[in-house]
Each structure stands twice: as structure tokens, then as C-alpha cells.
Amino acid sequence: RRDSEDCPAEVRAALQWVKTHTRPMTALGDAGLIRDVLDGISVRLDGKPRSPVVVSRWRKIFGNAIEYAIERRLLAENPIPAVQRKVKATRVVQAIDRRSVVNPVQARTLLKAVAEQEPSGPRLVAYFGCLYFAGLRPEEAAALSKSNLSLPATGWGELHLERARPYAGSDWTDTGEDRDERQLKQRAVGEVRTVPCPPELTKLLQAHLAGFDTTPDGRLFTGVRNAGSLPRYTARRTWARARAMVFTDVVVASPLAATPYDLRHAAVSTWLNAGIPATEVAEWAGHSVDILLRIYAKCLDGGGAVMRARVDDALGLGRPAAG
């Protein structure tokens, strides 16, 4: 507590600095100040434009702060809407880059390369397999526990997802671990999402269970030296080395499977292009149908050629000329 007698001197000094260098909330009634804040959010300290995703998130946070000030009767009304109409809106790219989506051959080749990246690669094959074959988010795969698996010896199984472990850094979690434990994204605490587990993923998970120990609470994926959690940078480094092993320098520099998350994009695109109804795909992926069709409805690598061939057929270019 800032008024506690045992408050450290450096904390007291920091709080005093904040107090003397912060304007009162009532100052936000000034439209000019609001405009300066909205403009400032869009620019980094080095003067370059900030990421549109970050700008959008920070504006929402700023808006929530304004609403809280109104609730506390520090402001009479929200001054942002009137000013925001005059501030250039930041466009956020929502659709995925088609070039980042791998096809099944590329995905299997990458998973094989992951297995060859010692020492961490062998224990990460099934982790990356969950992203590609089941469309899991990385934080969902990191939280996957043996109790979440409903697997036969071979064939189709199911994954029952109930929690996620997003990376936050040990300075920002209550437990002091690098990952925080939360409910599934956009789901209530305790809500479960069931995802089908294809035979190929069943095989990977069964091999993982046979070859590696789980954590005391049953989680599948950990680091070689960190037996309690899956280090985010270990997964990223292993993925980067696998890409460099199987791709040419030109492809490595391209967006193709640039990050592990692109495996999830490929999974959802594969389901859609296989003719699975959008409502079912949205349920598997943990999205609304609207978000699904706006962001993930992309063709696989090479799918454009199929579409062009269909157009050729419709125009009669694929058939011999009559007579």
C-alpha cells in the first residue's frame, strides 16, 4: 500500500514522481489533449509507426480508462468519439497472408525436420503436430495434459481442451513461472472445447507419451532442462532451425510457415477447403463463424491453380475445340 509505513523509499519516490508528472483525469475533457493521446499511441518512441494491432489494443485500453473515469464521476461524458472521427483510423490487417500457409507435404517435411533438432526437437514434434493437425493455439498445446486426451491405439481420437498457458514472462505472472494459466480464449472458466485428433496426430501423441515423461500434473510438453514448463524461445529456435534445414534461403526469407502459429492457419484452411461446414470448423478452432471467414478462410498453397483450372473449364479452355 502506498500509505503503508513500511513502504520502501524507492517505491514511495516513484509514486510521488507519478503523482507530480501526471495530469488529473479532468484534463481529458480537453479535446486537444485527447487528440494528442490518440496520435501519440500510434507512434513509437523512435518516431516510427507503431504496429496497428498494438495501436488498436492500446486505444481500447484508453477507452476503458475513460469509461472508468465516468463511472467514478471524474468525467461527465466520453470525449473520445467526437475526437476520434477527426483522427485517422488505424487499419488492422485481419486476414492471414496466404503465402504463410503450408500444404500437407510441406507441413510433414517440417515436422520431420523438427525431430532432427537435438536436444529439444524430438519432444516438440507432437507439440507442433497439435498446431497443424488439430488447429490448436500454441498456448493451448502448451497446456495440453494427459487427462485431455481421448486416444485409441491408432485412428481418430479427441482432444478435450479446457485451459491455456500463454507466455507472459515470470515478472508478470502470479506464480513466478513464465506462463500464466487461464481459461480458453473467449471462453468461460471451465468451458471445454473438443477437437478431433486425426490418426497422424494420434500416432505422434502416443509416441510422445511413450518416450517422454509428463509433468506432475500431467502436462505433455516441457523443455529439456525446464521440467515444469515449455520455454517459448526453445520452441521458436527449434522451429527456425527446422525451416532453415528444409527450405532454401529464398523460402526461409518468405512468410511461408514463418512462425509456429502459421501451422494453425494451415489447419483451419485445410478443414475449410476439405468442405467441412464453417460452423463445425469454427467450433473446432474456437472462433465465431464471422471471425473464421474473415481471417482464416484461405486456400492452401497451390489451391489457386485448382481454382484457375476450374475457370479455364468454365470458359471452355480446358476442352478441345468443337468441329
Secondary structure, DSSP 8 states (H G I E B T S, - for coil): -TT-TT--HHHHHHHHHHHHTS--GGGGG-HHHHHHHHHHHTB-TTSSB--HHHHHHHHHHHHHHHHHHHHTTS-SS--HHHHHTTS-------S--GGG---HHHHHHHHHHHHTSTTTGGGTHHHHHHHHHS---HHHHHT-BGGGEE--SSS-EEEEE--B--B--GGGSSSSSSB--B--TTS-TT--EEEEE-HHHHHHHHHHHHHS---TT-B----SS-TTS--HHHHHHHHHHHHHHHS-HHHHTSSTT-STHHHHHHHHHHHHHTT--HHHHHHHHT--HHHIIIII----TTHHHHHHHHHHHHTTTTS----
